[in-house]
Amino acid sequence: MANANQLKALLQSHLEGDDSRFYSVAMQVAAHEAKRGHGKLAEELRALVDQAKANRVIAAECKTVPISKPRGELANLLSVSYPKARLGDMVLSSDLAQQLDRIIREQRHAAEILSHGLTPRRKLLLVGPPGTGKTMTASVLAGELGLPLFQVRLDGLITKFMGETAAKLRQIFESTHQARGVYFFDEFDAIGSQRGLANDVGEVRRILNSFLQMIEQDDSHSIIIGATNHPDILDNALFRRFDDLLHYELPDDAHIASVLKSRLSRMAVKNTSWKRLATKANGLSYAELSRAADEVLKTALIERAENISEKDISQALEERRKLSNRLSKSSQR
């Protein structure tokens, strides 16, 4: 085994953070063992040193670039935030929770996965009705991984000038290499709609073709997320470019009860039936449930009420349903 001087040199270089010297001494130990006829041990030591070097390179590449906000042209294309949301903050189906947990675990072990020639999931497509948690998912992934969340501003990205949108799109993909983060394309169907639709124009096809090429060639360590309420109009070629497809649904009675109870149980009277309230709220989204709960809490604070009754919650849910129906009818006109 290593002699006393080599052991001291290993410890000293480790304490000083001198990786080059540490690797050098480790290779000396491997050579020493090879001379003593311990070929297998020497080979294992060399392999460990090589793996350590590879992990250091990958870890450096994966490191988040700290920035306060996008500058120059990117300021019109990206808005940045630093979410603190966690996976436990969301009410999810078991399948969706497992998918997100796996994505987070793969990202946390990205260096190890990449060192074996594999790729962690990082290109995600989220589909489902409004208010079911797609935007929250982007915040949770950023919060869990300690990354900035870059939201793509469609008003800055999509222009009427030929070729300009594709050029701006390229700037965003260049940013994924320069600043590691979660890049979130909301209302993704605006740039990913099917080629050949009745209202399709040549520029729409060019934008989609550019996106397909860029996301396929992207080899950064950033997470790229597209979210849409209309997966039926997305071009089929897009689905092959994403590592994972996550489906979001309206909450069932059990999840409705869980949301309401988690938000209101501290102030609700003891005989509140969350099951009964869930039946009345069926069809509302997670976002609508949260807004209804907030309305109840705000009213209680204004009126200095110590408790919230089941009737109070039921009325707020009914008001939210009526508002949702009016908005839905307006959007269909």
C-alpha positions as CSV (number, residue, x, y, z in Angstrom):
1,M,0.0,0.0,0.0
2,A,0.9,3.7,-0.1
3,N,3.9,4.7,2.1
4,A,3.7,7.3,4.8
5,N,4.8,10.2,2.7
6,Q,2.2,9.4,0.0
7,L,-0.5,9.2,2.6
8,K,0.4,12.6,4.0
9,A,0.6,14.1,0.5
10,L,-2.8,12.8,-0.3
11,L,-4.4,14.2,2.8
12,Q,-2.5,17.5,2.5
13,S,-3.6,18.0,-1.2
14,H,-7.2,17.2,-0.3
15,L,-7.2,19.7,2.6
16,E,-5.8,22.4,0.3
17,G,-8.2,21.6,-2.5
18,D,-5.3,20.9,-4.8
19,D,-6.9,18.4,-7.2
20,S,-4.0,18.2,-9.6
21,R,-1.6,17.2,-6.9
22,F,-4.1,14.8,-5.3
23,Y,-4.5,13.0,-8.7
24,S,-0.8,12.9,-9.2
25,V,-0.1,11.3,-5.8
26,A,-2.9,8.8,-6.4
27,M,-1.4,7.8,-9.7
28,Q,2.0,7.4,-7.9
29,V,0.4,5.0,-5.5
30,A,-1.2,3.1,-8.4
31,A,2.3,2.8,-10.1
32,H,3.8,1.7,-6.8
33,E,1.3,-1.1,-6.4
34,A,1.8,-2.2,-10.0
35,K,5.6,-2.6,-9.3
36,R,4.7,-4.8,-6.3
37,G,2.8,-7.1,-8.6
38,H,-0.7,-5.9,-7.5
39,G,-1.9,-5.3,-11.0
40,K,-5.6,-5.5,-10.3
41,L,-5.4,-3.0,-7.4
42,A,-3.3,-0.6,-9.6
43,E,-5.9,-0.8,-12.4
44,E,-8.7,-0.1,-10.0
45,L,-6.9,2.9,-8.6
46,R,-6.3,4.3,-12.0
47,A,-9.9,3.8,-13.0
48,L,-11.0,5.7,-9.8
49,V,-8.7,8.6,-10.6
50,D,-10.1,8.8,-14.2
51,Q,-13.7,8.7,-12.9
52,A,-12.9,11.4,-10.4
53,K,-11.4,13.7,-13.1
54,A,-14.5,13.1,-15.3
55,N,-16.9,13.9,-12.5
56,R,-15.1,17.2,-11.7
57,V,-15.3,18.3,-15.4
58,I,-19.0,17.4,-15.6
59,A,-19.8,19.0,-12.3
60,A,-18.1,22.2,-13.4
61,E,-20.1,22.2,-16.6
62,C,-23.4,21.6,-14.7
63,K,-22.7,24.4,-12.3
64,T,-25.4,27.1,-12.2
65,V,-24.1,30.5,-13.6
66,P,-25.3,33.1,-11.1
67,I,-27.0,36.0,-12.8
68,S,-29.4,38.7,-11.6
69,K,-31.3,39.0,-14.8
70,P,-30.9,38.5,-18.6
71,R,-29.2,41.4,-20.3
72,G,-29.3,43.0,-23.7
73,E,-31.5,41.4,-26.2
74,L,-32.3,38.5,-23.9
75,A,-34.0,40.9,-21.5
76,N,-36.9,41.1,-24.0
77,L,-37.0,37.3,-24.4
78,L,-36.6,35.9,-20.9
79,S,-37.9,36.9,-17.4
80,V,-36.0,35.3,-14.5
81,S,-37.0,34.3,-11.0
82,Y,-35.5,32.1,-8.2
83,P,-38.4,30.0,-6.9
84,K,-38.4,28.3,-3.5
85,A,-41.2,25.9,-4.3
86,R,-40.8,22.2,-3.4
87,L,-42.4,19.0,-4.7
88,G,-44.3,18.7,-1.4
89,D,-46.1,21.9,-2.1
90,M,-48.0,20.3,-5.0
91,V,-51.0,17.9,-4.8
92,L,-50.3,15.4,-7.5
93,S,-51.5,12.0,-8.8
94,S,-49.1,9.2,-7.8
95,D,-48.0,8.7,-11.4
96,L,-47.1,12.3,-11.9
97,A,-45.4,12.6,-8.5
98,Q,-43.2,9.6,-9.5
99,Q,-42.3,11.1,-12.8
100,L,-41.3,14.4,-11.3
101,D,-39.4,12.7,-8.5
102,R,-37.4,10.7,-11.0
103,I,-36.6,13.8,-13.0
104,I,-35.3,15.5,-9.9
105,R,-33.2,12.5,-8.8
106,E,-31.7,12.1,-12.3
107,Q,-30.7,15.8,-12.3
108,R,-29.2,15.5,-8.8
109,H,-27.1,12.6,-10.1
110,A,-26.4,14.1,-13.5
111,A,-22.6,13.9,-13.2
112,E,-22.7,10.2,-12.4
113,I,-25.2,9.5,-15.2
114,L,-23.2,11.5,-17.8
115,S,-19.9,9.8,-16.8
116,H,-21.4,6.5,-18.0
117,G,-22.5,7.9,-21.4
118,L,-26.2,8.3,-20.4
119,T,-28.3,11.5,-20.3
120,P,-30.6,12.6,-17.5
121,R,-34.1,13.7,-18.4
122,R,-34.1,17.4,-19.1
123,K,-36.4,18.1,-22.1
124,L,-40.0,17.9,-20.8
125,L,-43.4,18.5,-22.4
126,L,-46.3,19.2,-20.0
127,V,-49.9,18.9,-21.3
128,G,-53.2,19.4,-19.6
129,P,-56.1,21.8,-18.9
130,P,-55.4,25.3,-17.5
131,G,-54.7,25.6,-13.8
132,T,-53.6,22.0,-13.3
133,G,-50.0,22.6,-12.2
134,K,-47.9,23.0,-15.3
135,T,-46.4,26.4,-14.4
136,M,-46.0,25.3,-10.8
137,T,-44.0,22.3,-12.0
138,A,-41.5,24.6,-13.7
139,S,-41.1,26.5,-10.4
140,V,-40.8,23.3,-8.4
141,L,-38.1,21.9,-10.6
142,A,-36.2,25.1,-10.3
143,G,-36.7,25.3,-6.5
144,E,-35.7,21.6,-5.9
145,L,-32.6,21.9,-8.0
146,G,-31.6,25.4,-6.9
147,L,-31.7,26.8,-10.5
148,P,-33.1,30.0,-11.9
149,L,-36.4,29.8,-13.7
150,F,-36.3,31.5,-17.1
151,Q,-39.7,32.1,-18.6
152,V,-39.8,32.7,-22.3
153,R,-41.7,35.8,-23.2
154,L,-43.8,35.0,-26.2
155,D,-44.6,38.7,-26.8
156,G,-40.9,39.3,-27.3
157,L,-40.1,36.1,-29.1
158,I,-42.8,36.0,-31.8
159,T,-42.6,38.9,-34.4
160,K,-44.2,39.5,-37.8
161,F,-40.8,39.9,-39.5
162,M,-39.6,36.9,-41.5
163,G,-36.7,35.0,-39.9
164,E,-36.6,37.3,-36.8
165,T,-38.4,34.8,-34.5
166,A,-36.1,32.0,-35.4
167,A,-33.1,34.3,-34.7
168,K,-34.4,35.1,-31.3
169,L,-35.1,31.5,-30.6
170,R,-31.5,30.7,-31.3
171,Q,-30.5,33.3,-28.7
172,I,-32.6,31.5,-26.1
173,F,-30.9,28.2,-26.9
174,E,-27.5,29.8,-26.8
175,S,-28.4,31.0,-23.3
176,T,-29.1,27.4,-22.2
177,H,-25.4,26.8,-22.5
178,Q,-24.2,30.0,-21.0
179,A,-26.6,30.1,-18.0
180,R,-27.9,26.8,-16.6
181,G,-31.5,27.0,-15.5
182,V,-35.0,25.9,-16.1
183,Y,-36.2,27.4,-19.5
184,F,-40.0,27.4,-19.6
185,F,-42.0,27.8,-22.8
186,D,-45.6,28.4,-21.7
187,E,-48.4,28.3,-24.3
188,F,-46.0,26.2,-26.3
189,D,-48.6,25.6,-29.1
190,A,-47.9,29.2,-30.2
191,I,-44.6,27.9,-31.8
192,G,-45.3,24.2,-32.0
193,S,-48.6,23.9,-33.9
194,Q,-48.9,21.4,-36.7
195,R,-47.5,22.1,-40.1
196,G,-50.3,22.1,-42.6
197,L,-53.1,23.5,-40.4
198,A,-55.7,25.6,-42.2
199,N,-54.3,28.8,-40.8
200,D,-50.7,27.8,-41.3
201,V,-48.3,30.2,-43.0
202,G,-44.8,29.8,-44.2
203,E,-43.3,31.6,-41.2
204,V,-45.0,29.3,-38.7
205,R,-43.4,26.3,-40.5
206,R,-40.0,28.0,-40.4
207,I,-40.3,28.7,-36.6
208,L,-41.3,25.1,-35.9
209,N,-38.6,23.7,-38.0
210,S,-36.0,25.9,-36.3
211,F,-37.2,24.8,-32.9
212,L,-37.1,21.1,-33.8
213,Q,-33.5,21.5,-35.0
214,M,-32.4,23.5,-32.0
215,I,-33.9,21.3,-29.3
216,E,-32.5,18.2,-31.0
217,Q,-29.0,19.7,-31.2
218,D,-29.1,21.2,-27.7
219,D,-26.6,19.4,-25.5
220,S,-26.6,21.9,-22.6
221,H,-27.2,21.0,-19.0
222,S,-30.3,23.2,-18.7
223,I,-33.8,21.9,-18.3
224,I,-36.1,22.8,-21.2
225,I,-39.9,22.7,-20.6
226,G,-42.8,23.2,-23.0
227,A,-46.3,23.5,-21.6
228,T,-49.6,23.5,-23.5
229,N,-53.4,23.3,-23.0
230,H,-53.8,22.1,-26.6
231,P,-51.6,19.0,-27.2
232,D,-54.0,18.0,-30.1
233,I,-52.6,20.8,-32.3
234,L,-48.9,20.2,-31.6
235,D,-46.9,18.8,-34.5
236,N,-46.2,15.1,-34.1
237,A,-42.5,15.6,-34.7
238,L,-42.2,17.5,-31.4
239,F,-43.1,14.6,-29.2
240,R,-40.0,12.7,-30.3
241,R,-37.7,15.6,-29.3
242,F,-38.7,15.5,-25.6
243,D,-37.4,13.1,-23.0
244,D,-40.6,12.9,-21.0
245,L,-44.3,13.7,-21.5
246,L,-46.2,14.6,-18.4
247,H,-50.0,14.6,-18.4
248,Y,-52.0,16.9,-16.0
249,E,-55.6,16.4,-15.2
250,L,-58.3,18.2,-13.2
251,P,-58.3,17.0,-9.6
252,D,-60.6,14.2,-8.5
253,D,-62.6,14.4,-5.2
254,A,-59.8,13.1,-3.1
255,H,-57.3,15.7,-4.4
256,I,-59.9,18.5,-4.1
257,A,-60.4,17.6,-0.5
258,S,-56.7,17.5,0.1
259,V,-56.2,21.0,-1.4
260,L,-59.0,22.6,0.5
261,K,-58.0,20.9,3.8
262,S,-54.4,21.9,3.5
263,R,-55.3,25.5,2.8
264,L,-58.2,26.0,5.2
265,S,-58.2,23.4,8.0
266,R,-56.5,25.7,10.5
267,M,-59.5,28.1,10.5
268,A,-62.3,25.7,9.5
269,V,-64.9,24.6,12.1
270,K,-64.4,21.1,13.4
271,N,-67.5,19.5,11.7
272,T,-66.4,20.7,8.2
273,S,-67.0,17.9,5.6
274,W,-64.1,18.1,3.1
275,K,-65.7,15.2,1.2
276,R,-69.0,17.0,0.8
277,L,-67.1,20.2,-0.3
278,A,-65.1,18.2,-2.8
279,T,-68.2,16.9,-4.5
280,K,-69.5,20.5,-4.9
281,A,-66.1,21.6,-6.3
282,N,-65.8,18.8,-8.9
283,G,-64.6,20.2,-12.2
284,L,-62.6,23.1,-10.8
285,S,-58.8,23.2,-11.4
286,Y,-56.1,23.3,-8.7
287,A,-55.6,27.0,-9.4
288,E,-59.3,27.7,-9.0
289,L,-59.5,25.8,-5.8
290,S,-56.5,27.8,-4.5
291,R,-58.1,31.1,-5.5
292,A,-61.4,30.1,-3.8
293,A,-59.5,29.2,-0.6
294,D,-57.7,32.6,-0.7
295,E,-61.0,34.4,-1.0
296,V,-62.4,32.7,2.1
297,L,-59.3,33.5,4.1
298,K,-59.3,37.2,3.0
299,T,-63.0,37.6,3.9
300,A,-62.3,36.0,7.3
301,L,-59.4,38.4,7.9
302,I,-61.4,41.5,6.9
303,E,-64.4,40.5,9.1
304,R,-62.0,39.4,11.9
305,A,-63.7,36.0,12.0
306,E,-62.1,33.4,14.2
307,N,-63.5,30.4,12.2
308,I,-64.6,29.6,8.7
309,S,-67.8,27.6,8.2
310,E,-68.4,25.0,5.6
311,K,-71.1,27.3,4.1
312,D,-68.4,30.0,3.7
313,I,-66.2,27.6,1.7
314,S,-69.1,26.3,-0.3
315,Q,-70.1,29.8,-1.3
316,A,-66.6,30.7,-2.4
317,L,-66.4,27.5,-4.5
318,E,-69.7,28.3,-6.2
319,E,-68.6,31.9,-6.9
320,R,-65.4,30.5,-8.4
321,R,-67.4,28.1,-10.6
322,K,-69.7,30.8,-11.9
323,L,-66.7,33.0,-12.7
324,S,-64.9,30.1,-14.5
325,N,-68.0,29.4,-16.6
326,R,-68.3,33.1,-17.6
327,L,-64.6,33.2,-18.6
328,S,-65.0,29.9,-20.5
329,K,-68.0,31.3,-22.5
330,S,-66.1,34.5,-23.2
331,S,-63.1,32.6,-24.6
332,Q,-65.4,30.6,-27.0
333,R,-66.9,33.7,-28.6
